[in-house]
Amino acid sequence: MVLFELCVDSVKGLEECIEQGVGRIELCSCLTLGGLTPSAGLICCVLDIVQSRIPVHVLIRPRPGDFVYTSDELAVMIRDIRMAAQLGVAGVVIGALMPDGSVDEISTRQLLDVAIEEGLQTVVFHRAFDMCADLKSALKQIMRLGIKRILTSGGCQSAVEGDDVISDLVKQSCGDVIIMAGGGVSPCNVGSILATTRVTEIHGSAQRNINSLVMYRRPGVSLESNATATTPELSQQYQQKAVSIDVVKGILDAIRAHERRTII
């Protein structure tokens, strides 16, 4: 049976997604930046909605950008892991790299040890994996650390582009690590990804654009540090994203259709 993990950065539509059959939640903030560590308030609100029906994993990523972390940043991540565990999440999603594109085993081990010490059920290595110089070597490093699940697009922009690589990683892991495919997953391509890769877990955010309710938009002012918009209408400050129930349902329907074909 294929599990669909939904990545969310808000509570919008969460209850309906669970009712549709989502098997697990990865919780973060700022999905437009690739995902950052969520606030304690957001974690609590999501856990209140989920009510232990499915596991909730929390992303531990203190800033956007690369995955090479300083000792100060690691200290923040360690505190975030402890906080998430104390709030009641099932697992955390981590990852740290060396400047040469290999897995930072020392830093990752520190984070993993804290998660284990806090009694967390699951630790996942996130898509920092896709930034590694050699994915096969990176998989060996992660297996050596004892982490049992990796989220990957096969080192490509999307899982459908990296499906052959993901398939090779599944074979290399020999079932000792769960390879979870993610990146650009949609109702149209999830069946193909499953057929090619033989993964048993799929990850996606299933997002849609939402127009801001703000009617007055002050000309020439934006809180975005890298804003390039010349008019308020083009600024991301007036755009939001949220999970699309229709896309979630479409992905789940495609997964079930794939499972029926496989059984036959």
C-alpha angles and dihedrals in degrees: 000000000000118000120212114211113199119209113212137173098189141030094249112128093352097129092052091049091054090049090052090058109266106165103205141003127227106198124203140139129241100025088178086068093048093268133299135202110292123232123260089247093056092047091052094048092050092048089050090055096043094048093194092297091125133008121270119209120192125215114233107205117130099195143006121260129051129358100239105112135196123225089257091054091048089053089055091048092050091053090047091053091051091048093049091048093049090051090056110256120155098226149347134237114222144162141164131184139199120238089255092061098258125121113276095232095181096053093040090050090053091053093044093050091053091050091051091046089053091053098245114168098216141027120191128193106224133213093293076094089071090059093058120115094228117024095192092054091044090054090053090051093050092047089051089054090054098241108151104199134048128187111212146158090201092262092298134106091260137019092241090057091047098040095116091052091047089052090053091049091052089054093045092051091057090206093299091109127034109234108208116196118220141153125091094001113171139164088260098055107027093088091053092047091052094046094050101038103033090216118160096208131056127192127201144148099215092201133177132191120257124196117232118252090220111119099182113059115182110230118242096006125110134158090214110108092208096038114157097170114116093196131044090238091065096046118108086222086081096045129081135183129212138170115281112224089201092055092046090051090047093052092047092047090051091049091051091048089052091050092051091051091048093052092049 
